[in-house]
Each structure stands twice: as C-alpha cells, then as structure tokens.
Amino acid sequence: MEKKMKRSTRKGISKTIAAIIIVIVIIIAVGGIYAYLTTSKHPTTSTTSTPSSSISTSSSSTTTTSMSLNTSNPQVLMNLVGLSSPPSTPVTITVWDSYSTSENQAFNQTLAQFEQEFPWIHVQVTYGVGVGTSQFETAAKAGQAPIVYRDTSDSGGALFAAGLVLNLSQYLPPSISSLYAPTAIKDWTLNGSIYGLPDDVNYIVMFYNKKFVPYPPNTTAQLIQIAENVNTTYHVWGIAYGASQEYGYRFAAWFAGFGGQIFTTKNGQIIPALNTTAMSNALEFWYNLTYNLKINYLAPSTGAGGAEGQLFIANKTAIIFDGPWDLNAYLQALGPNLGAAPLPIVSQTGLRAAPFVGSTGFLISSPQASGASPMQIKAAIIFVLYVTNYESDLRLWNVAHDIPANLQAYN
C-alpha cells in the first residue's frame, strides 16, 4: 500500500512538473510570435550607425572570436575594457537594483560569484528601486546617480536621449550585440548606438486557470463565449482587466489588434496616430465586456500583487493578461492548473492582439551624472557584461523564470 502511495505521489509530481514546463515553453514560444508580428507589421526604420573607425576606445581593435566574446571569463572581460591585470587600488561601484524578491535570489548568487572572481571590485547595491521612475533622473541631474542602474529599455532610451547614461558602443566592439537575442538588443539600440545591456525579455501573455478554462480562446469571440460560460457556471469573473497608470502599456496590444498604430508618418514627419477608429473600437470592446456583458472585472491594479493577480491566485477570475515577470507567483499558486497562451485574434479584424515586446537591462551613468572615475566606468562595464552573461541569465531563468535576453541562455 505504501509503495502504491509513493508511486502515486511521484506520478502527481511528474504531472505537475510537466504542466509547468509546458507553460514555460509556451510563454517562450509566444515571445517568438510577438517578435515576428512586430517585425512583419512594423518594418525597421533606417538608423545612422556609428562607424567603428570613429570609436576611440581600447576595445575597438578587439578581434571577434568566440574567446573574445566569452563574458563568463574574467580575463576576457578585463581585456574588453583595456585591462591586462587588476588595478592596485580596489574600486567601488554603486548599483540600483529593480529586481523582484525571486529575481534577487538569483542576482545575489551572481553578485557573490562576481565579487569572488573580481575581488578588486566592490559592488554597493541599493535594492527595491522602481523602474521607469524619475528618481534616477533627479539624482543624475544633481550628479548623484548610481554608476549602474537597472531599468526598462524604453525608460533607458529616454535617459540616453537626455545624455544621462553612456553610449556603450563607444566602449565595446560591435560584435557584443551577438551575445543577445536580436529583439532584446534592438530594444537597447537608438540610432545605431547601444545604451544598455538586456537581462530579460518582457511581453504580455494570456494566463488562464484550467479549473475554469480547459482550452484557451484563440479569438475574441471565443474569449467572450468562454468568459460568459465561466460567469454562469462557476459564478466567478471570466476576466479581470482594468485601468491604472500601467494600462497604456497593456492596452497597446488591443489597439494593434484592432488595426491601430501608435505612430504614423505624415509629410515626412512621425506623428501620433491614437485618435482613430481603431482606438474607438478597442475601447468600445472592453467597455462592452465590462459594463454590458458584465464578464470583466475592472481591476484597479495589475500584476501578481495587484487586484488582477490576487483574484487570479484566489480562483476568483479565470483569465488575466500579465507578463512573465509574475509567472513564478502564478505557478506557485495554481501549479498544473495554470495555462498560458498568446493574446487572442480580434474577430472583427482578423489581427492578433500584439503587445509591446520590451526588456529590462543595465545602464551605466555618464561621469557627469554619477561622478564616476574612468576606472569605475571600466569596472561598471565588466559588471554589466557579467550579470547579463549566459550563466547569470540562466540562473534568473531557473530561479525566477525570467525569459533570458542572453542568446545562449534563451536557446
């Protein structure tokens, strides 16, 4: 009897692990779908690249070999910044960390390994800093910014345009971009210049509870039908999707699904294109689900810690739309009942709702913003290359289920 129970337990655990692996694989595949939709619907605009001959750094003559790009090798990292041996005086760099609790478990392991391999670099970390905030900009303009800062690619682009962070293309060889997934490194490139190095890839997916929804909807017509059935049968919300300061980012997917584009070109100039029929139709769609059909809960906050996530974790809503950054919380709460799928095709247009594909990563402040010395800049470059290398990104994946931006780890 005891042996049967053990076998039954092992089978249960195996089924749970298999279900979790399937969810994770689906989320990675969804990223590929979104990347394809982005590139196929929005052709890359031409940019002006910085000629390699104009880069006056010690790394410009680095030979592109597999050895020179092994950013897990301490000597290779030092060579990339023009150091043949450690300096005689220890160097301290300051880092603002925006990781979640589970991400910090992985980061702290990487940090301990980094300081062991680079004992001459001391890393002073400030934890719990939010992304996309004005805190960094305020500190930078006062000359008191951290030397290294983790933020999103879009917020980082604004900081780069303002001259507050370094153009890493002036310090690293062009081949460094080959270390990262093309979609991710493109997010950190502006006018041919790389202004940060990515550590993960982010986008919105549809999470569903298999207790209520055995198979995910592929179209918005199916989404409505399933949500109505969940409401009637189980007396819980079919969907939880609301409005808060973050919904501009999340709503963009539906705007695209209804045929909209955020920007358009008119008389050779790029201008906003939000006041359109597509926008009206997208807004009307969610208004109908919320106030007429009453199958959507207008959640005031997002994420695993917000109203949407808490309803989902408590089995009080069947479907939410969230990113891989909250995957760990949902896996722990729902286990094998957790499902994931791409956002549905909008039935009225035949277009799939396509969210932004972005990433987070590390930037290095300009010396004017942080007061960093040339040696601190070198140490900071070594640090950001190390924390975005294969081992570091794979650790983030294993511990926090972040989708890796490092190409080797992603593959």
PyMOL commands that set and color helices and strands:
alter all, ss='L'
color gray80, all
select helices_A, chain A and resi 2-41+52-54+74-80+101-117+135-141+153-161+168-170+174-179+182-187+220-234+247-257+277-292+307-313+324-337+367-370+374-387+390-400+407-410
alter helices_A, ss='H'
color red, helices_A
select strands_A, chain A and resi 91-96+121-126+148-152+189-190+193-194+197-202+205-209+237-240+263-266+269-272+296-297+317-322+338-341+345-346+351-352+358-364+403-404
alter strands_A, ss='S'
color yellow, strands_A
deselect
rebuild
show_as cartoon
